[in-house]
């Protein structure tokens, strides 16, 4: 069983990333195989041209038309395979992102995140909660995320964490590894940066 959400996420992502890397590494091999196949086709074309010269003009034109069509079909097949590979990679990346984008934050982690009363004199440029897009005013409670040190209205971020487990600003995964800074027993010691 995983110790933290971050560890679980890493354990789930590593095999998928390795699989994607292996797929990407296999592409040059497939391209080399296609080049070999094209060389064989060119040899066939050369032989077909040579044979066509010895036959009637009618037959020669038919063979050339067949060879021309064969070249077109191979080019189309190669493009189709390349497109399919790109589509598969995009889907894999999107699936990996979706797996972690809409996972609610564990209640124990949420409760361990520091809460602080906002004081405007600590922030010269003023502050805005990126969840509700409203200004944070003096006396409002904010919840501080430990790893990125971003802060948000308490109600806004709690609602966000009902369907997400990442910071709404920087998308870092929120975990309980460092929920409360070591020396942050006093609320004055927590540096809140609300953007």
Backbone bond lengths (Angstrom), bond angles and torsions (degrees), N, CA, C in turn:
res aa  C-N    CA-C-N  psi(-1)  N-CA   C-N-CA  omega(-1)  CA-C   N-CA-C  phi
1 X - - - 1.459 - - 1.517 109.76 -
2 X 1.320 117.77 139.53 1.459 123.00 -175.47 1.521 110.38 -72.98
3 X 1.327 117.05 145.08 1.451 122.50 179.61 1.521 111.49 -79.81
4 X 1.296 117.65 -36.54 1.461 121.34 -178.61 1.517 109.97 -138.49
5 X 1.331 113.94 162.80 1.468 118.74 177.32 1.517 110.76 -63.09
6 X 1.336 116.67 -37.10 1.461 120.91 179.47 1.516 110.72 -63.90
7 X 1.324 117.06 -42.99 1.465 120.69 178.77 1.520 110.05 -64.67
8 X 1.326 116.64 -43.04 1.472 120.50 178.48 1.528 110.12 -60.59
9 X 1.320 116.02 -44.99 1.465 119.86 -179.63 1.521 110.61 -61.50
10 X 1.328 116.70 -42.81 1.467 119.50 179.17 1.519 110.74 -64.10
11 X 1.340 117.15 -42.22 1.464 120.30 -179.43 1.526 111.37 -64.89
12 X 1.319 117.43 -33.36 1.459 120.61 179.17 1.523 111.40 -77.62
13 X 1.326 117.33 -34.99 1.455 120.68 -176.72 1.519 113.36 -77.97
14 X 1.337 118.12 -35.36 1.463 120.53 -175.45 1.520 113.49 -54.65
15 X 1.360 120.85 -49.33 1.467 118.89 -179.94 1.529 112.08 -62.90
16 X 1.329 117.67 -36.39 1.460 120.31 -179.23 1.529 110.69 -68.87
17 X 1.320 116.48 -39.74 1.465 119.92 178.24 1.518 110.35 -66.20
18 X 1.339 116.96 -42.32 1.467 120.40 178.22 1.528 110.45 -61.23
19 X 1.335 116.56 -40.20 1.465 120.26 179.20 1.528 110.33 -63.92
20 X 1.336 116.60 -41.81 1.466 120.55 178.77 1.524 110.86 -64.11
21 X 1.330 117.05 -41.67 1.473 120.66 178.66 1.517 110.21 -63.12
22 X 1.331 117.27 -42.49 1.466 120.51 178.53 1.524 111.47 -62.80
23 X 1.352 116.05 -37.56 1.464 119.44 177.84 1.527 109.97 -63.97
24 X 1.341 115.76 -42.15 1.460 119.93 -179.20 1.522 110.18 -66.59
25 X 1.324 117.47 -39.82 1.464 120.55 178.69 1.523 111.42 -65.12
26 X 1.321 117.76 -28.00 1.461 121.07 -179.41 1.518 113.34 -74.85
27 X 1.348 117.65 -17.47 1.459 121.05 -176.99 1.531 111.91 -63.16
28 X 1.354 120.90 -46.63 1.471 118.99 179.05 1.528 112.27 -59.40
29 X 1.319 117.73 -35.46 1.463 120.61 178.48 1.526 110.10 -64.12
30 X 1.342 115.66 -42.75 1.462 119.48 179.43 1.530 110.79 -66.11
31 X 1.320 116.52 -36.99 1.464 119.89 177.94 1.523 110.05 -65.66
32 X 1.344 117.17 -41.15 1.470 120.82 178.06 1.525 110.13 -62.33
33 X 1.332 116.69 -39.80 1.465 120.07 178.13 1.528 110.70 -64.60
34 X 1.346 115.96 -38.70 1.463 119.40 177.65 1.528 110.48 -65.23
35 X 1.344 117.25 -38.69 1.458 120.36 178.32 1.525 110.67 -63.69
36 X 1.336 116.63 -41.74 1.469 120.08 176.83 1.522 110.57 -60.42
37 X 1.327 115.69 -42.83 1.460 120.10 179.99 1.529 110.40 -63.86
38 X 1.343 116.18 -40.93 1.464 119.47 177.98 1.531 111.56 -64.37
39 X 1.332 117.70 -36.86 1.467 120.51 176.87 1.528 110.75 -64.09
40 X 1.328 116.76 -40.61 1.473 119.67 177.06 1.525 110.53 -63.89
41 X 1.326 115.10 -38.28 1.463 118.74 178.85 1.523 110.10 -66.38
42 X 1.332 117.07 -40.07 1.464 119.97 177.24 1.526 110.93 -62.34
43 X 1.342 116.29 -40.85 1.472 119.51 175.72 1.525 110.53 -60.57
44 X 1.326 114.98 -42.84 1.460 119.74 178.67 1.527 110.19 -61.96
45 X 1.347 115.03 -42.26 1.463 119.72 179.42 1.529 110.28 -61.84
46 X 1.324 115.72 -44.08 1.468 119.85 178.96 1.521 110.49 -58.89
47 X 1.333 116.08 -47.41 1.463 120.23 179.39 1.527 110.84 -63.88
48 X 1.327 115.62 -40.03 1.461 119.53 179.94 1.526 110.63 -64.84
49 X 1.336 116.33 -41.21 1.468 120.25 177.23 1.530 110.93 -61.57
50 X 1.317 114.90 -43.26 1.467 119.28 179.76 1.527 111.24 -62.65
51 X 1.337 115.01 -42.66 1.467 119.21 178.47 1.526 110.80 -66.95
52 X 1.328 115.30 -36.84 1.462 119.46 -178.73 1.522 111.57 -64.15
53 X 1.327 115.98 -35.74 1.470 119.68 178.70 1.519 111.74 -61.08
54 X 1.311 115.80 -32.04 1.463 118.98 -177.81 1.531 112.13 -83.96
55 X 1.287 117.54 -9.81 1.470 120.03 -179.98 1.517 110.05 -105.60
56 X 1.296 114.28 -178.57 1.464 119.94 -178.90 1.528 110.62 -65.08
57 X 1.316 115.99 157.81 1.463 121.94 179.96 1.526 112.10 -59.25
58 X 1.301 116.79 -36.45 1.461 121.77 179.66 1.523 111.11 -58.23
59 X 1.314 116.53 -50.57 1.457 122.27 -178.71 1.527 110.20 -64.99
60 X 1.308 116.77 -38.11 1.458 121.33 -179.31 1.528 110.70 -60.79
61 X 1.300 117.51 -44.15 1.463 121.55 179.98 1.530 111.28 -66.03
62 X 1.314 117.42 -38.12 1.466 121.21 178.63 1.528 110.82 -63.71
63 X 1.319 116.91 -44.60 1.466 120.83 -179.66 1.527 110.32 -65.05
64 X 1.322 117.15 -42.56 1.460 120.10 178.50 1.528 111.07 -61.88
65 X 1.309 116.94 -39.05 1.465 120.59 178.40 1.527 110.80 -65.00
66 X 1.333 116.18 -41.14 1.467 120.49 178.78 1.526 110.02 -64.12
67 X 1.319 116.54 -44.04 1.465 121.15 -179.58 1.529 110.56 -64.42
68 X 1.317 116.89 -41.60 1.458 121.20 178.61 1.532 110.32 -61.60
69 X 1.323 116.43 -43.35 1.458 120.91 178.73 1.528 110.71 -65.39
70 X 1.330 116.51 -38.60 1.462 121.51 178.72 1.528 110.82 -61.92
71 X 1.318 117.34 -42.28 1.465 121.41 177.46 1.530 110.98 -61.38
72 X 1.324 116.44 -44.66 1.463 120.49 178.91 1.526 110.85 -60.86
73 X 1.332 116.08 -44.89 1.463 120.18 -178.92 1.528 111.74 -62.60
74 X 1.334 116.92 -39.54 1.463 120.00 178.99 1.523 111.33 -66.66
75 X 1.311 117.16 -39.17 1.464 120.53 178.04 1.529 110.40 -64.42
76 X 1.327 116.15 -41.83 1.467 120.29 178.12 1.521 110.28 -63.88
77 X 1.316 117.75 -42.59 1.462 121.82 179.05 1.528 110.81 -62.14
78 X 1.326 117.33 -43.40 1.467 120.83 179.35 1.529 110.63 -62.58
79 X 1.315 118.26 -42.76 1.466 121.74 178.39 1.523 111.01 -65.02
80 X 1.328 116.74 -40.45 1.461 120.88 178.47 1.527 110.59 -61.50
81 X 1.324 117.07 -45.53 1.467 120.62 179.91 1.527 111.45 -63.31
82 X 1.312 117.09 -40.03 1.457 120.83 178.25 1.528 110.78 -64.50
83 X 1.320 117.21 -43.22 1.468 121.13 177.68 1.522 111.39 -62.53
84 X 1.317 117.16 -43.08 1.468 120.77 179.18 1.526 110.75 -61.98
85 X 1.325 117.19 -40.97 1.456 121.25 178.28 1.529 110.31 -61.55
86 X 1.334 117.05 -45.74 1.466 120.88 179.72 1.523 111.22 -62.81
87 X 1.319 117.27 -42.55 1.465 121.19 178.60 1.524 110.52 -61.71
88 X 1.322 117.13 -43.56 1.470 120.80 179.14 1.522 111.22 -62.02
89 X 1.318 117.70 -40.75 1.465 120.75 179.84 1.529 110.78 -66.11
90 X 1.322 117.44 -42.87 1.460 120.61 178.90 1.526 110.05 -62.63
91 X 1.325 117.13 -43.34 1.470 120.20 178.78 1.515 111.34 -62.46
92 X 1.322 117.47 -40.72 1.461 121.30 179.26 1.523 110.39 -62.15
93 X 1.313 116.32 -45.18 1.464 120.13 179.90 1.527 110.66 -64.43
94 X 1.325 117.66 -43.51 1.466 120.72 178.93 1.521 111.62 -64.59
95 X 1.324 117.39 -40.21 1.464 120.75 177.99 1.519 111.20 -62.78
96 X 1.321 117.13 -40.69 1.462 120.75 177.99 1.522 110.33 -62.56
97 X 1.327 116.22 -41.77 1.460 119.81 -179.97 1.530 111.03 -66.37
98 X 1.331 116.66 -43.96 1.465 120.85 -178.11 1.521 112.61 -64.84
99 X 1.325 117.16 -31.80 1.462 119.87 -178.90 1.521 111.55 -60.20
100 X 1.324 117.07 -30.73 1.455 119.50 -175.64 1.522 113.19 -110.02
101 X 1.308 117.66 -9.48 1.457 120.05 -175.84 1.526 112.77 -74.10
102 X 1.315 118.89 -35.92 1.457 121.01 -173.12 1.522 112.57 -119.24
103 X 1.318 116.20 38.66 1.460 121.42 176.18 1.523 106.85 -99.50
104 X 1.349 118.67 122.29 1.463 119.33 -179.33 1.531 111.42 -64.19
105 X 1.317 115.61 151.64 1.461 121.61 178.49 1.521 109.00 -76.26
106 X 1.319 116.34 139.47 1.467 120.66 179.08 1.527 109.41 -61.96
107 X 1.329 115.45 142.27 1.466 121.63 -178.03 1.526 111.69 -59.59
108 X 1.337 116.73 -38.88 1.468 119.88 -179.18 1.528 111.60 -64.75
109 X 1.323 116.46 -36.40 1.466 119.92 178.15 1.525 109.72 -70.12
110 X 1.334 116.58 -42.58 1.460 120.68 179.79 1.525 110.83 -58.96
111 X 1.325 116.38 -44.41 1.468 120.18 -178.90 1.523 112.27 -67.73
112 X 1.326 117.37 -23.99 1.464 119.75 -178.49 1.532 112.75 -84.53
113 X 1.333 117.77 -9.35 1.465 120.32 -179.78 1.530 110.17 -75.92
114 X 1.339 117.82 134.58 1.468 121.17 -176.16 1.527 113.04 -65.27
115 X 1.322 114.81 144.78 1.467 122.81 174.78 1.525 106.61 -116.04
116 X 1.327 115.55 141.65 1.453 119.90 -175.70 1.524 109.41 -143.57
117 X 1.313 116.59 150.43 1.462 121.65 174.51 1.528 107.36 -88.97
118 X 1.322 116.08 127.99 1.463 121.69 -175.30 1.523 111.59 -75.02
119 X 1.353 115.08 136.11 1.467 122.54 175.29 1.530 107.44 -126.41
120 X 1.339 118.80 117.20 1.468 121.45 -174.21 1.527 114.10 -64.60
121 X 1.330 118.28 -26.01 1.465 118.86 -178.63 1.529 112.28 -65.59
122 X 1.320 116.87 -16.16 1.465 120.62 178.68 1.535 111.80 -79.65
123 X 1.348 116.87 -13.33 1.465 120.90 -176.70 1.521 109.32 -132.22
124 X 1.323 116.35 108.01 1.462 121.29 -174.29 1.526 113.77 -69.63
125 X 1.346 118.25 -27.88 1.465 121.41 -176.70 1.524 113.67 -93.55
126 X 1.312 118.39 1.67 1.452 120.97 -175.37 1.520 110.63 77.93
127 X 1.319 117.22 167.01 1.459 120.74 -175.21 1.514 111.53 -134.21
128 X 1.322 114.97 149.28 1.453 121.97 178.06 1.519 108.60 -133.05
129 X 1.315 117.60 134.83 1.469 122.23 174.79 1.529 106.96 -80.41
130 X 1.338 117.65 120.70 1.466 120.05 -176.88 1.524 112.84 -75.97
131 X 1.318 117.98 -9.22 1.466 120.13 177.75 1.527 109.58 -78.97
132 X 1.347 116.80 -50.53 1.471 120.19 -178.21 1.526 112.79 -100.45
133 X 1.334 117.05 -9.53 1.464 124.26 -179.62 1.529 113.05 63.85
134 X 1.337 116.88 24.70 1.464 121.87 176.93 1.524 109.46 -104.93
135 X 1.325 114.87 154.70 1.459 119.39 175.94 1.520 109.85 -69.25
136 X 1.321 115.16 145.41 1.459 121.25 174.62 1.521 106.27 -88.98
137 X 1.335 116.83 128.67 1.462 120.52 -178.40 1.519 110.30 -110.36
138 X 1.303 114.86 161.71 1.461 121.53 -176.58 1.529 110.69 -57.39
139 X 1.321 114.86 136.09 1.452 121.50 177.49 1.518 114.44 92.14
140 X 1.330 118.66 -12.04 1.464 120.73 178.49 1.521 109.96 -75.36
141 X 1.320 114.96 147.19 1.464 119.85 177.79 1.521 109.25 -84.52
142 X 1.340 114.78 136.88 1.456 121.05 176.54 1.518 108.45 -125.97
143 X 1.332 115.04 148.37 1.467 120.36 175.36 1.525 106.81 -103.72
144 X 1.331 115.79 134.45 1.464 122.14 -175.70 1.525 109.18 -105.59
145 X 1.341 116.66 129.17 1.462 121.32 177.33 1.526 108.32 -88.96
146 X 1.330 117.53 127.91 1.468 121.04 -169.14 1.525 115.42 -68.04
147 X 1.312 118.75 -43.37 1.465 119.95 -172.08 1.524 112.38 -74.70
148 X 1.323 117.35 -41.10 1.465 120.10 -178.14 1.523 112.24 -99.90
149 X 1.333 116.99 -12.64 1.462 123.78 178.11 1.528 112.56 64.97
150 X 1.337 117.70 25.86 1.457 121.39 175.05 1.525 108.77 -87.50
151 X 1.332 116.35 149.01 1.450 121.41 179.54 1.518 110.99 -127.60
152 X 1.344 115.97 153.62 1.463 121.93 -176.10 1.524 108.76 -147.91
153 X 1.340 116.76 160.44 1.463 119.51 172.77 1.526 108.76 -50.73
154 X 1.298 117.43 139.59 1.464 122.11 -176.93 1.531 111.22 -57.44
155 X 1.332 117.42 -50.50 1.468 120.27 -178.16 1.529 111.89 -66.06
156 X 1.320 116.52 -38.30 1.475 120.59 -178.97 1.524 111.16 -63.16
157 X 1.326 116.71 -50.11 1.463 119.60 -175.32 1.527 111.01 -71.73
158 X 1.341 117.47 -33.20 1.468 118.93 177.22 1.528 110.53 -64.43
159 X 1.328 116.62 -39.66 1.470 119.87 176.95 1.534 110.14 -66.69
160 X 1.328 117.22 -41.08 1.469 122.14 177.40 1.526 110.04 -56.44
161 X 1.328 116.84 -45.31 1.461 121.32 -176.13 1.534 113.17 -71.92
162 X 1.320 118.01 -6.05 1.466 119.64 173.73 1.525 111.10 -71.46
163 X 1.339 116.89 -21.39 1.465 119.64 -179.66 1.527 113.61 -131.06
164 X 1.325 118.09 2.79 1.464 121.73 179.89 1.526 109.78 -138.68
165 X 1.316 115.75 158.19 1.465 119.88 174.59 1.527 110.35 -127.27
166 X 1.328 115.62 23.02 1.460 120.92 -179.93 1.523 110.06 -124.64
167 X 1.320 115.78 159.73 1.465 121.52 175.26 1.532 108.03 -66.74
168 X 1.339 119.25 131.57 1.465 120.09 -179.34 1.529 113.12 -67.14
169 X 1.305 117.68 -18.23 1.463 120.60 -177.87 1.524 112.25 -91.99
170 X 1.329 117.19 -53.48 1.473 119.72 -174.44 1.529 113.04 -106.82
171 X 1.335 118.46 -6.02 1.472 124.87 177.84 1.531 113.68 66.03
172 X 1.341 117.93 16.57 1.463 119.83 173.03 1.515 109.26 -68.21
173 X 1.321 116.32 142.72 1.452 121.67 177.86 1.518 108.67 -70.06
174 X 1.331 117.26 128.58 1.462 121.60 179.84 1.520 107.96 -88.11
175 X 1.330 115.88 127.35 1.462 120.37 -179.55 1.513 109.04 -133.85
176 X 1.331 115.77 171.66 1.461 119.38 -179.90 1.520 112.06 -96.66
177 X 1.344 118.16 13.40 1.464 120.89 179.72 1.522 111.19 -62.22
178 X 1.303 116.26 -39.28 1.465 119.10 -179.41 1.525 109.35 -138.29
179 X 1.325 116.53 52.95 1.460 120.76 -175.27 1.516 113.13 -61.00
180 X 1.321 117.09 -39.64 1.455 120.28 179.67 1.519 107.43 -122.76
181 X 1.314 118.62 124.56 1.454 120.15 178.68 1.520 110.89 -56.64
182 X 1.323 117.83 147.70 1.461 123.35 -174.08 1.518 113.53 -53.98
183 X 1.313 117.99 -44.57 1.456 120.24 -175.69 1.523 112.20 -97.90
184 X 1.298 118.06 12.51 1.465 121.15 -173.74 1.510 112.37 -94.46
185 X 1.295 117.84 54.01 1.456 119.68 175.55 1.511 110.17 -81.17
186 X 1.307 117.53 -23.93 1.441 123.12 178.56 1.530 108.31 -102.76
187 X 1.326 117.97 134.05 1.464 121.40 -177.93 1.526 111.95 -60.94
188 X 1.340 118.45 -24.75 1.457 122.16 179.01 1.524 111.94 -64.75
189 X 1.334 118.23 -24.18 1.451 121.86 -173.72 1.526 113.12 -85.52
190 X 1.315 119.42 -8.33 1.461 122.02 -178.30 1.519 108.89 -88.90
191 X 1.320 117.10 125.50 1.458 122.59 179.48 1.523 108.54 -93.83
192 X 1.320 117.96 111.40 1.457 122.16 -177.47 1.521 108.60 -97.08
193 X 1.341 116.55 131.17 1.466 119.33 173.48 1.510 108.38 -124.23
194 X 1.312 115.90 101.93 1.463 121.92 179.06 1.510 107.02 -102.06
195 X 1.317 115.20 126.90 1.468 119.34 -178.18 1.498 110.58 -103.77
